[in-house]
């Protein structure tokens, strides 16, 4: 069974849980999100995309 959820929704739930249960401040979550957007525009973007795709494949059980 494959469940398709938007990545923004999943990250939003993780951020909400971190703020609610771990005591992470809202501004820290915002800074981490902005840093992620900045990082995706650097030379590290292909490595991040490859790692993300590999992780999704492992979770879905579709890796070779």
HTML snippet that shows the backbone in 3Dmol.js (N, CA, C, O; Angstrom):
<script src="https://3Dmol.org/build/3Dmol-min.js"></script>
<div id="view" style="width:600px;height:400px;position:relative"></div>
<script>
const pdb = `
ATOM      1  N   UNK A   1       0.851  -1.178   0.000  1.00  0.00           N
ATOM      2  CA  UNK A   1       0.000   0.000   0.000  1.00  0.00           C
ATOM      3  C   UNK A   1       0.894   1.238   0.000  1.00  0.00           C
ATOM      4  O   UNK A   1       1.795   1.365   0.829  1.00  0.00           O
ATOM      5  N   UNK A   2       0.640   2.129  -0.919  1.00  0.00           N
ATOM      6  CA  UNK A   2       1.399   3.370  -1.014  1.00  0.00           C
ATOM      7  C   UNK A   2       0.502   4.535  -0.633  1.00  0.00           C
ATOM      8  O   UNK A   2      -0.600   4.692  -1.158  1.00  0.00           O
ATOM      9  N   UNK A   3       0.990   5.340   0.282  1.00  0.00           N
ATOM     10  CA  UNK A   3       0.262   6.531   0.705  1.00  0.00           C
ATOM     11  C   UNK A   3       0.998   7.735   0.155  1.00  0.00           C
ATOM     12  O   UNK A   3       2.214   7.850   0.305  1.00  0.00           O
ATOM     13  N   UNK A   4       0.272   8.623  -0.473  1.00  0.00           N
ATOM     14  CA  UNK A   4       0.882   9.809  -1.057  1.00  0.00           C
ATOM     15  C   UNK A   4       0.480  11.043  -0.244  1.00  0.00           C
ATOM     16  O   UNK A   4      -0.685  11.438  -0.226  1.00  0.00           O
ATOM     17  N   UNK A   5       1.469  11.643   0.428  1.00  0.00           N
ATOM     18  CA  UNK A   5       1.236  12.859   1.191  1.00  0.00           C
ATOM     19  C   UNK A   5       2.170  13.947   0.682  1.00  0.00           C
ATOM     20  O   UNK A   5       3.320  13.662   0.346  1.00  0.00           O
ATOM     21  N   UNK A   6       1.704  15.169   0.619  1.00  0.00           N
ATOM     22  CA  UNK A   6       2.599  16.254   0.232  1.00  0.00           C
ATOM     23  C   UNK A   6       3.690  16.428   1.294  1.00  0.00           C
ATOM     24  O   UNK A   6       3.426  16.330   2.493  1.00  0.00           O
ATOM     25  N   UNK A   7       4.910  16.686   0.837  1.00  0.00           N
ATOM     26  CA  UNK A   7       6.040  16.848   1.739  1.00  0.00           C
ATOM     27  C   UNK A   7       5.813  18.018   2.699  1.00  0.00           C
ATOM     28  O   UNK A   7       6.224  17.958   3.857  1.00  0.00           O
ATOM     29  N   UNK A   8       5.166  19.073   2.226  1.00  0.00           N
ATOM     30  CA  UNK A   8       4.902  20.231   3.078  1.00  0.00           C
ATOM     31  C   UNK A   8       4.022  19.833   4.266  1.00  0.00           C
ATOM     32  O   UNK A   8       4.227  20.314   5.380  1.00  0.00           O
ATOM     33  N   UNK A   9       3.053  18.965   4.031  1.00  0.00           N
ATOM     34  CA  UNK A   9       2.185  18.505   5.112  1.00  0.00           C
ATOM     35  C   UNK A   9       2.966  17.701   6.141  1.00  0.00           C
ATOM     36  O   UNK A   9       2.806  17.903   7.345  1.00  0.00           O
ATOM     37  N   UNK A  10       3.801  16.799   5.673  1.00  0.00           N
ATOM     38  CA  UNK A  10       4.601  15.968   6.573  1.00  0.00           C
ATOM     39  C   UNK A  10       5.549  16.835   7.401  1.00  0.00           C
ATOM     40  O   UNK A  10       5.659  16.658   8.614  1.00  0.00           O
ATOM     41  N   UNK A  11       6.228  17.768   6.745  1.00  0.00           N
ATOM     42  CA  UNK A  11       7.134  18.650   7.471  1.00  0.00           C
ATOM     43  C   UNK A  11       6.383  19.560   8.440  1.00  0.00           C
ATOM     44  O   UNK A  11       6.888  19.877   9.517  1.00  0.00           O
ATOM     45  N   UNK A  12       5.197  19.971   8.061  1.00  0.00           N
ATOM     46  CA  UNK A  12       4.382  20.785   8.957  1.00  0.00           C
ATOM     47  C   UNK A  12       3.991  20.029  10.222  1.00  0.00           C
ATOM     48  O   UNK A  12       4.021  20.585  11.320  1.00  0.00           O
ATOM     49  N   UNK A  13       3.627  18.773  10.065  1.00  0.00           N
ATOM     50  CA  UNK A  13       3.278  17.944  11.227  1.00  0.00           C
ATOM     51  C   UNK A  13       4.495  17.740  12.122  1.00  0.00           C
ATOM     52  O   UNK A  13       4.380  17.802  13.347  1.00  0.00           O
ATOM     53  N   UNK A  14       5.653  17.499  11.525  1.00  0.00           N
ATOM     54  CA  UNK A  14       6.874  17.338  12.311  1.00  0.00           C
ATOM     55  C   UNK A  14       7.215  18.622  13.047  1.00  0.00           C
ATOM     56  O   UNK A  14       7.582  18.582  14.221  1.00  0.00           O
ATOM     57  N   UNK A  15       7.099  19.759  12.375  1.00  0.00           N
ATOM     58  CA  UNK A  15       7.383  21.041  13.019  1.00  0.00           C
ATOM     59  C   UNK A  15       6.395  21.312  14.153  1.00  0.00           C
ATOM     60  O   UNK A  15       6.790  21.770  15.225  1.00  0.00           O
ATOM     61  N   UNK A  16       5.120  21.032  13.921  1.00  0.00           N
ATOM     62  CA  UNK A  16       4.116  21.230  14.976  1.00  0.00           C
ATOM     63  C   UNK A  16       4.423  20.359  16.191  1.00  0.00           C
ATOM     64  O   UNK A  16       4.344  20.822  17.329  1.00  0.00           O
ATOM     65  N   UNK A  17       4.774  19.097  15.947  1.00  0.00           N
ATOM     66  CA  UNK A  17       5.093  18.190  17.056  1.00  0.00           C
ATOM     67  C   UNK A  17       6.334  18.654  17.805  1.00  0.00           C
ATOM     68  O   UNK A  17       6.387  18.568  19.032  1.00  0.00           O
ATOM     69  N   UNK A  18       7.327  19.144  17.081  1.00  0.00           N
ATOM     70  CA  UNK A  18       8.537  19.629  17.739  1.00  0.00           C
ATOM     71  C   UNK A  18       8.244  20.855  18.597  1.00  0.00           C
ATOM     72  O   UNK A  18       8.783  20.993  19.696  1.00  0.00           O
ATOM     73  N   UNK A  19       7.396  21.736  18.097  1.00  0.00           N
ATOM     74  CA  UNK A  19       7.040  22.932  18.867  1.00  0.00           C
ATOM     75  C   UNK A  19       6.183  22.558  20.075  1.00  0.00           C
ATOM     76  O   UNK A  19       6.390  23.073  21.174  1.00  0.00           O
ATOM     77  N   UNK A  20       5.230  21.670  19.868  1.00  0.00           N
ATOM     78  CA  UNK A  20       4.282  21.306  20.925  1.00  0.00           C
ATOM     79  C   UNK A  20       4.921  20.440  22.014  1.00  0.00           C
ATOM     80  O   UNK A  20       4.748  20.714  23.202  1.00  0.00           O
ATOM     81  N   UNK A  21       5.656  19.397  21.617  1.00  0.00           N
ATOM     82  CA  UNK A  21       6.107  18.402  22.579  1.00  0.00           C
ATOM     83  C   UNK A  21       7.573  18.534  22.981  1.00  0.00           C
ATOM     84  O   UNK A  21       7.940  18.121  24.081  1.00  0.00           O
ATOM     85  N   UNK A  22       8.414  19.093  22.127  1.00  0.00           N
ATOM     86  CA  UNK A  22       9.831  19.206  22.441  1.00  0.00           C
ATOM     87  C   UNK A  22      10.223  20.591  22.933  1.00  0.00           C
ATOM     88  O   UNK A  22      11.353  20.797  23.376  1.00  0.00           O
ATOM     89  N   UNK A  23       9.310  21.526  22.858  1.00  0.00           N
ATOM     90  CA  UNK A  23       9.595  22.873  23.346  1.00  0.00           C
ATOM     91  C   UNK A  23      10.450  23.706  22.411  1.00  0.00           C
ATOM     92  O   UNK A  23      11.070  24.681  22.834  1.00  0.00           O
ATOM     93  N   UNK A  24      10.485  23.322  21.131  1.00  0.00           N
ATOM     94  CA  UNK A  24      11.231  24.111  20.151  1.00  0.00           C
ATOM     95  C   UNK A  24      10.477  25.418  19.931  1.00  0.00           C
ATOM     96  O   UNK A  24       9.256  25.421  19.776  1.00  0.00           O
ATOM     97  N   UNK A  25      11.192  26.495  19.919  1.00  0.00           N
ATOM     98  CA  UNK A  25      10.544  27.801  19.711  1.00  0.00           C
ATOM     99  C   UNK A  25      10.152  27.970  18.237  1.00  0.00           C
ATOM    100  O   UNK A  25      10.798  27.423  17.343  1.00  0.00           O
ATOM    101  N   UNK A  26       9.100  28.724  18.007  1.00  0.00           N
ATOM    102  CA  UNK A  26       8.600  28.935  16.650  1.00  0.00           C
ATOM    103  C   UNK A  26       9.663  29.570  15.762  1.00  0.00           C
ATOM    104  O   UNK A  26       9.804  29.179  14.604  1.00  0.00           O
ATOM    105  N   UNK A  27      10.412  30.540  16.278  1.00  0.00           N
ATOM    106  CA  UNK A  27      11.409  31.212  15.454  1.00  0.00           C
ATOM    107  C   UNK A  27      12.523  30.255  15.037  1.00  0.00           C
ATOM    108  O   UNK A  27      13.103  30.415  13.963  1.00  0.00           O
ATOM    109  N   UNK A  28      12.827  29.263  15.873  1.00  0.00           N
ATOM    110  CA  UNK A  28      13.845  28.273  15.507  1.00  0.00           C
ATOM    111  C   UNK A  28      13.347  27.425  14.338  1.00  0.00           C
ATOM    112  O   UNK A  28      14.104  27.140  13.410  1.00  0.00           O
ATOM    113  N   UNK A  29      12.083  27.026  14.381  1.00  0.00           N
ATOM    114  CA  UNK A  29      11.513  26.248  13.284  1.00  0.00           C
ATOM    115  C   UNK A  29      11.512  27.057  11.985  1.00  0.00           C
ATOM    116  O   UNK A  29      11.777  26.511  10.914  1.00  0.00           O
ATOM    117  N   UNK A  30      11.220  28.340  12.074  1.00  0.00           N
ATOM    118  CA  UNK A  30      11.226  29.204  10.891  1.00  0.00           C
ATOM    119  C   UNK A  30      12.641  29.342  10.337  1.00  0.00           C
ATOM    120  O   UNK A  30      12.840  29.273   9.124  1.00  0.00           O
ATOM    121  N   UNK A  31      13.619  29.535  11.209  1.00  0.00           N
ATOM    122  CA  UNK A  31      15.013  29.661  10.765  1.00  0.00           C
ATOM    123  C   UNK A  31      15.479  28.374  10.091  1.00  0.00           C
ATOM    124  O   UNK A  31      16.160  28.426   9.067  1.00  0.00           O
ATOM    125  N   UNK A  32      15.122  27.221  10.652  1.00  0.00           N
ATOM    126  CA  UNK A  32      15.505  25.946  10.042  1.00  0.00           C
ATOM    127  C   UNK A  32      14.875  25.807   8.659  1.00  0.00           C
ATOM    128  O   UNK A  32      15.540  25.358   7.725  1.00  0.00           O
ATOM    129  N   UNK A  33      13.606  26.184   8.512  1.00  0.00           N
ATOM    130  CA  UNK A  33      12.940  26.110   7.205  1.00  0.00           C
ATOM    131  C   UNK A  33      13.612  27.037   6.194  1.00  0.00           C
ATOM    132  O   UNK A  33      13.851  26.642   5.053  1.00  0.00           O
ATOM    133  N   UNK A  34      13.915  28.262   6.606  1.00  0.00           N
ATOM    134  CA  UNK A  34      14.570  29.203   5.700  1.00  0.00           C
ATOM    135  C   UNK A  34      15.959  28.722   5.317  1.00  0.00           C
ATOM    136  O   UNK A  34      16.373  28.883   4.169  1.00  0.00           O
ATOM    137  N   UNK A  35      16.693  28.127   6.269  1.00  0.00           N
ATOM    138  CA  UNK A  35      18.001  27.579   5.963  1.00  0.00           C
ATOM    139  C   UNK A  35      17.881  26.444   4.951  1.00  0.00           C
ATOM    140  O   UNK A  35      18.735  26.305   4.075  1.00  0.00           O
ATOM    141  N   UNK A  36      16.846  25.644   5.060  1.00  0.00           N
ATOM    142  CA  UNK A  36      16.634  24.568   4.099  1.00  0.00           C
ATOM    143  C   UNK A  36      16.399  25.096   2.697  1.00  0.00           C
ATOM    144  O   UNK A  36      16.925  24.548   1.727  1.00  0.00           O
ATOM    145  N   UNK A  37      15.603  26.169   2.583  1.00  0.00           N
ATOM    146  CA  UNK A  37      15.380  26.770   1.268  1.00  0.00           C
ATOM    147  C   UNK A  37      16.673  27.338   0.705  1.00  0.00           C
ATOM    148  O   UNK A  37      16.945  27.199  -0.488  1.00  0.00           O
ATOM    149  N   UNK A  38      17.475  27.980   1.557  1.00  0.00           N
ATOM    150  CA  UNK A  38      18.748  28.525   1.115  1.00  0.00           C
ATOM    151  C   UNK A  38      19.681  27.406   0.667  1.00  0.00           C
ATOM    152  O   UNK A  38      20.341  27.516  -0.366  1.00  0.00           O
ATOM    153  N   UNK A  39      19.734  26.332   1.445  1.00  0.00           N
ATOM    154  CA  UNK A  39      20.610  25.203   1.154  1.00  0.00           C
ATOM    155  C   UNK A  39      20.234  24.538  -0.164  1.00  0.00           C
ATOM    156  O   UNK A  39      21.102  24.020  -0.866  1.00  0.00           O
ATOM    157  N   UNK A  40      18.956  24.548  -0.506  1.00  0.00           N
ATOM    158  CA  UNK A  40      18.520  23.906  -1.747  1.00  0.00           C
ATOM    159  C   UNK A  40      18.961  24.677  -2.991  1.00  0.00           C
ATOM    160  O   UNK A  40      18.856  24.163  -4.105  1.00  0.00           O
ATOM    161  N   UNK A  41      19.450  25.899  -2.812  1.00  0.00           N
ATOM    162  CA  UNK A  41      19.929  26.697  -3.943  1.00  0.00           C
ATOM    163  C   UNK A  41      21.448  26.730  -4.015  1.00  0.00           C
ATOM    164  O   UNK A  41      22.012  27.563  -4.725  1.00  0.00           O
ATOM    165  N   UNK A  42      22.118  25.841  -3.295  1.00  0.00           N
ATOM    166  CA  UNK A  42      23.576  25.789  -3.307  1.00  0.00           C
ATOM    167  C   UNK A  42      24.035  24.587  -4.122  1.00  0.00           C
ATOM    168  O   UNK A  42      23.223  23.878  -4.716  1.00  0.00           O
ATOM    169  N   UNK A  43      25.344  24.368  -4.143  1.00  0.00           N
ATOM    170  CA  UNK A  43      25.911  23.243  -4.874  1.00  0.00           C
ATOM    171  C   UNK A  43      25.563  21.903  -4.222  1.00  0.00           C
ATOM    172  O   UNK A  43      25.795  20.853  -4.822  1.00  0.00           O
ATOM    173  N   UNK A  44      25.016  21.918  -3.014  1.00  0.00           N
ATOM    174  CA  UNK A  44      24.649  20.688  -2.319  1.00  0.00           C
ATOM    175  C   UNK A  44      23.281  20.145  -2.744  1.00  0.00           C
ATOM    176  O   UNK A  44      22.904  19.045  -2.341  1.00  0.00           O
ATOM    177  N   UNK A  45      22.545  20.897  -3.544  1.00  0.00           N
ATOM    178  CA  UNK A  45      21.187  20.505  -3.928  1.00  0.00           C
ATOM    179  C   UNK A  45      21.114  19.123  -4.582  1.00  0.00           C
ATOM    180  O   UNK A  45      20.225  18.348  -4.227  1.00  0.00           O
ATOM    181  N   UNK A  46      22.003  18.773  -5.521  1.00  0.00           N
ATOM    182  CA  UNK A  46      21.905  17.423  -6.112  1.00  0.00           C
ATOM    183  C   UNK A  46      22.106  16.314  -5.080  1.00  0.00           C
ATOM    184  O   UNK A  46      21.432  15.286  -5.148  1.00  0.00           O
ATOM    185  N   UNK A  47      23.009  16.502  -4.137  1.00  0.00           N
ATOM    186  CA  UNK A  47      23.236  15.483  -3.106  1.00  0.00           C
ATOM    187  C   UNK A  47      22.022  15.367  -2.189  1.00  0.00           C
ATOM    188  O   UNK A  47      21.655  14.267  -1.774  1.00  0.00           O
ATOM    189  N   UNK A  48      21.406  16.491  -1.877  1.00  0.00           N
ATOM    190  CA  UNK A  48      20.215  16.482  -1.027  1.00  0.00           C
ATOM    191  C   UNK A  48      19.078  15.768  -1.742  1.00  0.00           C
ATOM    192  O   UNK A  48      18.379  14.951  -1.141  1.00  0.00           O
ATOM    193  N   UNK A  49      18.890  16.069  -3.017  1.00  0.00           N
ATOM    194  CA  UNK A  49      17.812  15.422  -3.779  1.00  0.00           C
ATOM    195  C   UNK A  49      18.045  13.917  -3.888  1.00  0.00           C
ATOM    196  O   UNK A  49      17.118  13.125  -3.716  1.00  0.00           O
ATOM    197  N   UNK A  50      19.277  13.531  -4.171  1.00  0.00           N
ATOM    198  CA  UNK A  50      19.596  12.108  -4.274  1.00  0.00           C
ATOM    199  C   UNK A  50      19.356  11.386  -2.954  1.00  0.00           C
ATOM    200  O   UNK A  50      18.794  10.291  -2.932  1.00  0.00           O
ATOM    201  N   UNK A  51      19.781  11.997  -1.861  1.00  0.00           N
ATOM    202  CA  UNK A  51      19.573  11.388  -0.548  1.00  0.00           C
ATOM    203  C   UNK A  51      18.106  11.288  -0.185  1.00  0.00           C
ATOM    204  O   UNK A  51      17.666  10.297   0.400  1.00  0.00           O
ATOM    205  N   UNK A  52      17.349  12.320  -0.534  1.00  0.00           N
ATOM    206  CA  UNK A  52      15.916  12.307  -0.255  1.00  0.00           C
ATOM    207  C   UNK A  52      15.218  11.217  -1.053  1.00  0.00           C
ATOM    208  O   UNK A  52      14.379  10.492  -0.519  1.00  0.00           O
ATOM    209  N   UNK A  53      15.561  11.101  -2.333  1.00  0.00           N
ATOM    210  CA  UNK A  53      14.945  10.063  -3.174  1.00  0.00           C
ATOM    211  C   UNK A  53      15.310   8.667  -2.677  1.00  0.00           C
ATOM    212  O   UNK A  53      14.470   7.767  -2.671  1.00  0.00           O
ATOM    213  N   UNK A  54      16.559   8.490  -2.260  1.00  0.00           N
ATOM    214  CA  UNK A  54      16.979   7.184  -1.737  1.00  0.00           C
ATOM    215  C   UNK A  54      16.219   6.852  -0.458  1.00  0.00           C
ATOM    216  O   UNK A  54      15.798   5.713  -0.259  1.00  0.00           O
ATOM    217  N   UNK A  55      16.043   7.849   0.408  1.00  0.00           N
ATOM    218  CA  UNK A  55      15.301   7.635   1.643  1.00  0.00           C
ATOM    219  C   UNK A  55      13.855   7.276   1.387  1.00  0.00           C
ATOM    220  O   UNK A  55      13.300   6.403   2.054  1.00  0.00           O
ATOM    221  N   UNK A  56      13.240   7.945   0.424  1.00  0.00           N
ATOM    222  CA  UNK A  56      11.842   7.637   0.079  1.00  0.00           C
ATOM    223  C   UNK A  56      11.741   6.229  -0.488  1.00  0.00           C
ATOM    224  O   UNK A  56      10.803   5.497  -0.171  1.00  0.00           O
ATOM    225  N   UNK A  57      12.702   5.846  -1.325  1.00  0.00           N
ATOM    226  CA  UNK A  57      12.699   4.495  -1.886  1.00  0.00           C
ATOM    227  C   UNK A  57      12.834   3.441  -0.797  1.00  0.00           C
ATOM    228  O   UNK A  57      12.171   2.406  -0.850  1.00  0.00           O
ATOM    229  N   UNK A  58      13.684   3.696   0.185  1.00  0.00           N
ATOM    230  CA  UNK A  58      13.856   2.740   1.284  1.00  0.00           C
ATOM    231  C   UNK A  58      12.568   2.623   2.085  1.00  0.00           C
ATOM    232  O   UNK A  58      12.148   1.519   2.431  1.00  0.00           O
ATOM    233  N   UNK A  59      11.941   3.754   2.381  1.00  0.00           N
ATOM    234  CA  UNK A  59      10.695   3.729   3.158  1.00  0.00           C
ATOM    235  C   UNK A  59       9.598   3.010   2.389  1.00  0.00           C
ATOM    236  O   UNK A  59       8.833   2.238   2.967  1.00  0.00           O
ATOM    237  N   UNK A  60       9.518   3.265   1.076  1.00  0.00           N
ATOM    238  CA  UNK A  60       8.498   2.622   0.259  1.00  0.00           C
ATOM    239  C   UNK A  60       8.835   1.176  -0.094  1.00  0.00           C
ATOM    240  O   UNK A  60       7.969   0.438  -0.563  1.00  0.00           O
ATOM    241  N   UNK A  61      10.073   0.768   0.124  1.00  0.00           N
ATOM    242  CA  UNK A  61      10.482  -0.589  -0.201  1.00  0.00           C
ATOM    243  C   UNK A  61      10.662  -0.809  -1.695  1.00  0.00           C
ATOM    244  O   UNK A  61      10.490  -1.925  -2.185  1.00  0.00           O
ATOM    245  N   UNK A  62      11.008   0.254  -2.424  1.00  0.00           N
ATOM    246  CA  UNK A  62      11.143   0.131  -3.878  1.00  0.00           C
ATOM    247  C   UNK A  62      12.576   0.271  -4.340  1.00  0.00           C
ATOM    248  O   UNK A  62      12.815   0.384  -5.542  1.00  0.00           O
ATOM    249  N   UNK A  63      13.549   0.268  -3.426  1.00  0.00           N
ATOM    250  CA  UNK A  63      14.943   0.403  -3.844  1.00  0.00           C
ATOM    251  C   UNK A  63      15.468  -0.907  -4.399  1.00  0.00           C
ATOM    252  O   UNK A  63      14.982  -1.987  -4.061  1.00  0.00           O
ATOM    253  N   UNK A  64      16.482  -0.790  -5.268  1.00  0.00           N
ATOM    254  CA  UNK A  64      17.015  -1.979  -5.924  1.00  0.00           C
ATOM    255  C   UNK A  64      17.893  -2.736  -4.976  1.00  0.00           C
ATOM    256  O   UNK A  64      18.442  -3.776  -5.339  1.00  0.00           O
TER     257      UNK A  64
END
`;
const viewer = $3Dmol.createViewer("view");
viewer.addModel(pdb, "pdb");
viewer.setStyle({}, {cartoon: {color: "spectrum"}});
viewer.zoomTo();
viewer.render();
</script>
